[in-house]
Amino acid sequence: MQLPHIAARLYGTPLLINRAKLDVIMSVLGNRIDWPNTDLAIPMPAPRSQPTNNPGIAVIPVQGTLVKRTLGLEAASGLTSYGEIQALLAAAVSDTSIRGILLDVDSPGGETGGVFELAEFIRTASMVKPIWAISNDNAFSAAYAISSAASRVMITRTGGVGSIGVIALHVDQSVADSKNGLHYTAITAGAHKSDYSPHEPLSSEAQARLQAEVNRLYDLFVTHVATMRAVSEDAVRATEAGLYFGPEAIQAGLADSLMSFDEVLTEFNTFLIPQGRSRSPARAQSQVDCATHHKEFNMPENHETSDEQTHERDPNAETNSTLEATATVTDVREEVRRETQAIAELCLIAGYPAKAAEFIAQGLNEAQVRQLLLTMKATHQSAEILSTIDPDKTAIQEPAASVHNPLIAAVKKISVKE
């Protein structure tokens, strides 16, 4: 076996990858990992170049087979690491010239290790800057776990999403070993140390243990997608790890819009322009509703007026009232944004970035989140949070490591700028 370190990442371990792509990978590696030769081998695609003419939007590629670490096998081998994607995201979040981030996804999936942590990082980062994703053309399994964490998921006409499932393979090459005159003897300590060895048949007990781990990861995957996409877990399970293309993906709730890559860039640019966002019907209606409420709230108790008084009402007064109401809405929105950023920062500092979205959805304020994080730390760790978060202080004392956190740095830059 020429590449045992690669074989160890493919055999006997659960993967979030489309089965057809897994077969292709096996055929490409062939006898270098003791996989039977096949005529299906095809060259791995080279990574596509990213457009550079979209100022304000960082386009981050999520392409090829996804792994936790590349171990020296870079993009030329068709591998992309979760760490590389997160580093690009962190750089985009901390770059003040970047207003939004677009994940350009074309991947069959990959390893389980690190994928959910990356997805949680994306959801937390989206509280600082908008993050969209496009299946261009494939976002399967682990790639969909990443895409679903974006605030919006688009898909091309020929694109696909889904494969929300887990797969693990075991190769029994003991017969081939025997034909080659080889016999392996494992000297072990611990009953399960030699489980999943390719040089002996898989025992029923080892298979049951591997199946249990596959089931556990599947439950985690289902819960993740249901949370990120705001759909029921039953609906996610009902997909049965199937592949969904084009309009079918939108109907299943796995994607939001059918667009080409260029169309997504155009719409994202419009979305990022404050004037463009203010033209949103929902946002406009919110301003009208608030303006109406503002006028009703300030109406005197004796509001019976004659028709003549009604006709003589000063139009400038109504305009000023509406402007005041709009200003109130803007102030409230700004306060919510600052509170959201503060909660996200607290969760990052405390080591619970995934909790930020949950706390915000519950409507908790900064002080309540701070107290909850202290309780969580006290419950799960014997060490107290000494200088990170102090409930008796109005300011947060940051640990040294947080100074270099790109998300926190981005929040500070935005706050100072505004």
Order of alpha helices (4+ residues) and beta strands (2+ residues): alpha-beta-alpha-beta-beta-alpha-beta-alpha-beta-alpha-beta-beta-alpha-alpha-alpha-beta-alpha-beta-alpha-alpha-alpha-alpha-alpha-alpha-alpha-alpha
